[in-house]
Amino acid sequence: MTAVGTKIDIRQLSKKELEDDLIGMGEPKFRAKQILEWMWKKGVTDFDAMTNLSKSLREKLLENYFIPTISLDKLQNSSDGTIKSRFKLQDGSLIESVLIPVPEHDRFTVCVSTQVGCSLTCKFCATGQMGRIRNLDAGEIYDQVVAVNQQCLDNYQHPLTNIVYMGMGEPLLTYKNTLESIHWITSPEGLGWSPKRITVSTAGIAKMIRKLADDKVKFNLALSLHAADDAKRDTIMPINEQNSLGVLMDALEYFYKTTGNRISYEYIAFQGFNDNVEDAVNLAKLCKRFPVRVNIIEYNPIDGVSFEKSDENRLDKFAAHLTRLGVTVTVRRSRGKDIDAACGQLANKV
């Protein structure tokens, strides 16, 4: 349980634990429902703002508990409308979230982080160069959605439409906190989002993908694939050595058959590495066992890495070949490159 001094982080209490605490204070247990709604439905972080609670109860809450807050540390605006936010957490750690607006398609997406840094050391990713500092708790993930939703309203007069867990960190390595955050985002007692508007991206941890299926999650799943054979994937994603493509495909097929949820492959195209005809053929084979969409992503350069993005002609040919092989393909042009907000670039860069 997180504590500051003698105060406890109230958002880490279960409803039953909060009810028991309230009874111990001489308060009726139905107050727990009111407090939870203030915190998770309205995003309130100040006990004094909980106006349907008595003044004496608010004083008791302030004496015994605290609600951690994230604060905006730095804001960057891209020429394409993308907004990157660096948030400071209660302990001083820094994370980044990105608002990706596509007004012409009425789509406003937030990319949220789940860890401070990342332990997976993918060769093309700036976050992996940081190492993992710590996991975010469910409230810190939730807070990013609330804060960026307000940014979206302020800048585009439109609420967020989609959430992608594709920021800093590997969501399935903080499994409990990731799923708890999604609970409060989707629950009627929380923000009330449809889980179909949420996508969780993983670098590929087979046993946790199977656990998602067993837990009957309702959100969409994306695999950060980036290479369609083990030899190449091993060289850029060390996690593949323990989670080979064969093992991952079995886990994803199990996930699809169990949940029926949408699966996509994220595939960064690197010049001369994974963008030739043989790669397209191998990738097409990985798309045969269950319905899947391939999102081809432009590579975004990071310091100290020699990869180059596929040129336009090569990228278009690669996508066209996949289409001829019957693969559903989308080519996603990077957003926010000029502020280091694109895929793989989040690293709290000054």
C-alpha positions as CSV (number, residue, x, y, z in Angstrom):
1,M,0.0,0.0,0.0
2,T,1.5,3.4,-1.0
3,A,1.8,5.8,1.8
4,V,3.1,9.4,2.3
5,G,4.0,9.8,6.0
6,T,1.1,8.2,7.8
7,K,-1.4,8.8,5.0
8,I,-2.5,6.0,2.6
9,D,-3.2,6.3,-1.1
10,I,-7.0,5.9,-1.0
11,R,-7.2,4.8,-4.7
12,Q,-5.3,1.6,-3.8
13,L,-8.1,0.5,-1.4
14,S,-10.7,-1.9,-2.6
15,K,-14.3,-0.9,-2.1
16,K,-14.6,-3.4,0.8
17,E,-11.4,-2.0,2.5
18,L,-12.8,1.5,2.1
19,E,-16.2,0.5,3.5
20,D,-14.5,-1.1,6.5
21,D,-12.4,2.0,7.1
22,L,-15.4,4.2,7.0
23,I,-17.3,2.0,9.4
24,G,-14.3,2.3,11.8
25,M,-14.7,6.1,11.5
26,G,-18.4,5.9,12.5
27,E,-19.5,6.6,8.9
28,P,-22.1,4.6,6.9
29,K,-20.5,2.3,4.3
30,F,-22.5,3.7,1.4
31,R,-20.1,6.7,1.6
32,A,-17.6,4.4,-0.1
33,K,-19.6,4.4,-3.3
34,Q,-19.8,8.2,-3.3
35,I,-16.0,8.6,-2.7
36,L,-15.2,6.1,-5.5
37,E,-17.5,7.9,-7.9
38,W,-15.8,11.2,-7.1
39,M,-12.3,9.7,-7.7
40,W,-13.0,7.4,-10.7
41,K,-16.1,8.8,-12.5
42,K,-15.3,12.5,-12.0
43,G,-11.5,12.3,-11.7
44,V,-11.5,14.5,-8.5
45,T,-8.3,14.5,-6.5
46,D,-9.3,16.9,-3.8
47,F,-11.4,15.7,-0.9
48,D,-12.8,19.2,-0.3
49,A,-14.4,19.0,-3.8
50,M,-16.5,16.0,-2.7
51,T,-19.4,18.2,-1.9
52,N,-22.0,15.5,-1.0
53,L,-19.8,14.4,1.9
54,S,-20.1,16.1,5.3
55,K,-17.4,18.5,6.3
56,S,-16.4,16.2,9.2
57,L,-15.9,13.2,6.8
58,R,-13.9,15.3,4.4
59,E,-11.6,16.3,7.3
60,K,-11.2,12.6,8.3
61,L,-10.3,11.7,4.8
62,L,-7.8,14.4,4.5
63,E,-6.3,13.3,7.8
64,N,-5.9,9.7,6.9
65,Y,-5.6,9.5,3.1
66,F,-4.2,11.2,0.0
67,I,-4.9,11.0,-3.7
68,P,-1.7,11.1,-5.8
69,T,-1.8,13.5,-8.7
70,I,0.2,13.9,-11.9
71,S,1.2,17.3,-12.9
72,L,2.1,18.7,-16.3
73,D,5.9,19.2,-16.4
74,K,6.3,20.1,-20.1
75,L,4.0,20.4,-23.1
76,Q,5.2,20.2,-26.8
77,N,3.0,21.0,-29.8
78,S,3.8,19.4,-33.2
79,S,3.3,21.1,-36.5
80,D,0.8,18.3,-37.3
81,G,-1.3,19.0,-34.3
82,T,0.1,16.2,-32.1
83,I,0.6,17.2,-28.5
84,K,3.1,15.5,-26.2
85,S,2.9,15.9,-22.4
86,R,5.5,15.1,-19.9
87,F,3.9,14.5,-16.6
88,K,5.6,14.5,-13.2
89,L,4.4,11.8,-10.8
90,Q,4.0,12.1,-7.0
91,D,7.5,10.7,-6.5
92,G,9.1,13.0,-9.1
93,S,9.3,10.4,-11.8
94,L,8.6,11.6,-15.4
95,I,6.4,9.9,-18.0
96,E,5.1,10.9,-21.4
97,S,1.7,10.8,-23.0
98,V,0.7,11.8,-26.6
99,L,-2.5,13.2,-28.0
100,I,-2.9,12.2,-31.6
101,P,-5.7,14.2,-33.3
102,V,-7.1,13.2,-36.7
103,P,-10.1,15.7,-36.9
104,E,-10.9,14.8,-40.5
105,H,-11.8,11.3,-39.3
106,D,-13.3,12.4,-36.0
107,R,-10.6,10.4,-34.2
108,F,-8.7,11.7,-31.2
109,T,-6.4,9.1,-29.6
110,V,-4.3,9.2,-26.5
111,C,-1.2,7.1,-26.2
112,V,-0.6,6.3,-22.5
113,S,2.4,5.0,-20.7
114,T,2.3,2.1,-18.2
115,Q,5.9,2.2,-16.8
116,V,8.6,4.7,-16.1
117,G,11.1,3.5,-18.7
118,C,11.1,-0.1,-20.0
119,S,13.1,-3.3,-19.4
120,L,12.8,-4.8,-22.8
121,T,15.7,-3.1,-24.6
122,C,14.2,-3.3,-28.2
123,K,17.0,-2.0,-30.4
124,F,15.0,0.7,-32.2
125,C,13.2,2.2,-29.1
126,A,14.4,5.1,-27.1
127,T,12.3,4.1,-24.1
128,G,14.2,0.8,-23.8
129,Q,17.4,2.7,-23.5
130,M,16.2,4.1,-20.2
131,G,15.7,0.8,-18.5
132,R,12.7,0.1,-16.2
133,I,12.5,2.5,-13.3
134,R,9.2,1.4,-11.9
135,N,5.6,0.4,-12.9
136,L,2.8,2.9,-12.9
137,D,-0.2,2.1,-10.7
138,A,-3.7,2.1,-12.1
139,G,-4.4,5.6,-11.0
140,E,-1.4,7.0,-12.7
141,I,-2.4,5.4,-16.0
142,Y,-6.0,6.6,-15.5
143,D,-4.8,10.1,-14.7
144,Q,-3.1,10.4,-18.1
145,V,-6.5,9.7,-19.9
146,V,-8.3,12.3,-17.8
147,A,-5.6,15.0,-18.3
148,V,-5.2,14.4,-22.0
149,N,-9.0,14.3,-22.5
150,Q,-9.1,17.8,-21.0
151,Q,-6.3,18.9,-23.4
152,C,-8.4,17.4,-26.3
153,L,-11.5,19.4,-25.2
154,D,-9.5,22.6,-24.8
155,N,-7.6,22.3,-28.1
156,Y,-10.1,20.6,-30.4
157,Q,-13.5,21.0,-28.6
158,H,-13.8,17.2,-28.8
159,P,-13.3,14.4,-26.2
160,L,-11.0,11.5,-26.8
161,T,-12.3,8.7,-28.9
162,N,-9.6,6.1,-28.5
163,I,-6.9,4.9,-26.0
164,V,-3.8,3.0,-27.0
165,Y,-1.5,1.5,-24.4
166,M,1.6,2.1,-26.6
167,G,3.5,4.7,-24.6
168,M,6.5,4.1,-22.3
169,G,6.7,0.5,-20.9
170,E,5.4,-3.0,-21.6
171,P,1.7,-3.1,-20.4
172,L,1.8,-6.9,-19.8
173,L,4.7,-6.6,-17.4
174,T,2.5,-4.5,-15.1
175,Y,-0.5,-6.7,-15.8
176,K,-2.6,-6.1,-12.7
177,N,-2.2,-2.3,-12.8
178,T,-2.9,-2.2,-16.6
179,L,-6.1,-4.2,-16.2
180,E,-7.2,-2.3,-13.1
181,S,-6.8,1.0,-15.0
182,I,-8.9,-0.4,-17.9
183,H,-11.5,-1.4,-15.3
184,W,-11.9,2.1,-14.1
185,I,-11.8,3.6,-17.6
186,T,-14.6,1.3,-18.8
187,S,-16.6,0.7,-15.7
188,P,-20.0,2.4,-15.3
189,E,-18.6,3.5,-11.9
190,G,-15.7,5.0,-13.7
191,L,-15.4,6.8,-17.1
192,G,-17.8,4.4,-18.8
193,W,-15.7,3.9,-22.0
194,S,-16.4,1.0,-24.4
195,P,-13.4,-1.5,-24.2
196,K,-13.6,-1.7,-28.0
197,R,-12.1,1.8,-28.1
198,I,-9.0,0.6,-26.2
199,T,-6.0,-1.2,-27.7
200,V,-3.2,-2.7,-25.5
201,S,0.1,-3.2,-27.3
202,T,2.6,-5.8,-26.2
203,A,6.1,-6.7,-27.4
204,G,5.0,-10.3,-27.1
205,I,4.8,-12.2,-23.8
206,A,3.0,-15.4,-24.7
207,K,1.9,-16.5,-21.2
208,M,0.4,-13.1,-20.4
209,I,-1.4,-13.1,-23.7
210,R,-3.0,-16.4,-22.7
211,K,-3.8,-14.9,-19.3
212,L,-5.6,-12.0,-21.1
213,A,-7.7,-14.6,-22.9
214,D,-8.5,-16.6,-19.7
215,D,-9.4,-13.3,-18.0
216,K,-11.9,-12.7,-20.9
217,V,-10.8,-9.1,-21.5
218,K,-12.8,-7.1,-24.0
219,F,-10.3,-4.7,-25.4
220,N,-8.3,-5.0,-28.6
221,L,-4.7,-6.4,-28.7
222,A,-1.8,-5.3,-30.8
223,L,1.5,-7.2,-31.2
224,S,4.6,-5.2,-31.8
225,L,5.9,-7.6,-34.4
226,H,8.5,-5.7,-36.6
227,A,10.0,-8.8,-38.1
228,A,8.3,-11.9,-39.5
229,D,11.0,-14.5,-38.9
230,D,12.8,-15.4,-35.6
231,A,16.3,-14.7,-36.8
232,K,15.6,-11.1,-37.6
233,R,13.3,-10.6,-34.6
234,D,15.9,-11.9,-32.3
235,T,18.4,-9.3,-33.4
236,I,16.0,-6.3,-32.7
237,M,13.8,-7.6,-29.9
238,P,15.6,-9.7,-27.2
239,I,12.2,-10.8,-25.8
240,N,11.8,-13.0,-28.9
241,E,14.4,-15.4,-27.6
242,Q,12.0,-16.6,-24.9
243,N,8.8,-15.8,-26.9
244,S,9.4,-17.1,-30.4
245,L,7.0,-16.4,-33.2
246,G,5.6,-19.9,-33.1
247,V,4.9,-19.6,-29.4
248,L,3.4,-16.1,-29.9
249,M,1.1,-17.3,-32.8
250,D,-0.2,-20.1,-30.6
251,A,-1.0,-17.6,-27.8
252,L,-2.6,-15.1,-30.2
253,E,-4.8,-17.8,-31.8
254,Y,-5.9,-18.9,-28.3
255,F,-6.6,-15.2,-27.4
256,Y,-8.7,-14.8,-30.6
257,K,-10.6,-18.0,-30.2
258,T,-11.3,-17.3,-26.6
259,T,-12.3,-13.7,-26.8
260,G,-13.1,-12.9,-30.5
261,N,-11.3,-9.5,-29.9
262,R,-9.5,-7.7,-32.7
263,I,-5.8,-8.4,-33.1
264,S,-3.4,-6.2,-35.1
265,Y,0.3,-6.4,-35.9
266,E,2.4,-3.3,-35.5
267,Y,5.3,-3.5,-38.0
268,I,8.0,-0.8,-38.3
269,A,9.6,-0.8,-41.7
270,F,13.4,-0.6,-41.6
271,Q,15.2,0.1,-44.9
272,G,16.7,-3.1,-46.3
273,F,16.1,-5.1,-43.1
274,N,12.5,-6.2,-43.0
275,D,10.9,-4.6,-46.1
276,N,11.6,-7.0,-49.0
277,V,9.5,-9.5,-50.8
278,E,10.6,-12.4,-48.6
279,D,9.6,-10.4,-45.5
280,A,6.2,-9.8,-47.1
281,V,5.8,-13.5,-47.8
282,N,6.8,-14.4,-44.2
283,L,4.5,-11.8,-42.8
284,A,1.6,-13.0,-44.9
285,K,2.0,-16.5,-43.4
286,L,1.6,-15.1,-39.9
287,C,-1.7,-13.6,-41.0
288,K,-3.4,-16.8,-42.0
289,R,-4.4,-18.4,-38.7
290,F,-6.8,-15.8,-37.4
291,P,-8.1,-12.4,-38.7
292,V,-5.5,-9.8,-38.2
293,R,-4.7,-6.3,-39.5
294,V,-1.2,-5.2,-40.2
295,N,-0.3,-1.6,-39.4
296,I,3.0,-0.6,-41.2
297,I,4.7,2.2,-39.3
298,E,7.4,4.6,-40.5
299,Y,10.6,4.3,-38.4
300,N,11.4,7.3,-36.3
301,P,15.1,7.9,-35.8
302,I,16.5,7.9,-32.3
303,D,20.0,8.9,-31.0
304,G,22.7,6.2,-31.2
305,V,20.7,3.8,-33.5
306,S,21.7,3.1,-37.1
307,F,18.4,2.0,-38.5
308,E,16.9,4.0,-41.3
309,K,13.2,4.2,-42.3
310,S,12.1,2.5,-45.6
311,D,11.9,5.0,-48.4
312,E,8.5,5.8,-49.8
313,N,8.9,3.7,-52.9
314,R,10.1,0.6,-51.0
315,L,7.4,1.0,-48.4
316,D,4.6,1.3,-50.9
317,K,5.9,-1.8,-52.8
318,F,6.0,-3.8,-49.5
319,A,2.5,-2.8,-48.6
320,A,1.2,-3.6,-52.1
321,H,2.8,-7.0,-52.1
322,L,1.1,-7.8,-48.8
323,T,-2.2,-6.7,-50.2
324,R,-1.8,-9.0,-53.2
325,L,-1.2,-11.8,-50.7
326,G,-4.5,-11.1,-49.1
327,V,-3.3,-9.2,-46.0
328,T,-5.3,-6.3,-44.7
329,V,-2.8,-3.5,-44.5
330,T,-2.7,0.1,-43.3
331,V,0.3,2.3,-43.7
332,R,0.5,4.8,-40.8
333,R,2.6,7.9,-41.4
334,S,4.2,9.0,-38.2
335,R,2.8,11.9,-36.2
336,G,4.7,14.2,-33.9
337,K,8.2,13.4,-35.2
338,D,9.3,17.0,-34.8
339,I,8.7,16.8,-31.0
340,D,10.0,13.2,-30.5
341,A,6.4,12.0,-29.9
342,A,6.3,9.3,-32.5
343,C,6.4,5.6,-32.1
344,G,9.6,4.5,-30.2
345,Q,10.7,8.1,-29.4
346,L,9.3,8.5,-25.9
347,A,12.2,8.9,-23.5
348,N,11.7,12.1,-21.5
349,K,14.2,13.8,-23.8
350,V,15.1,17.3,-22.8
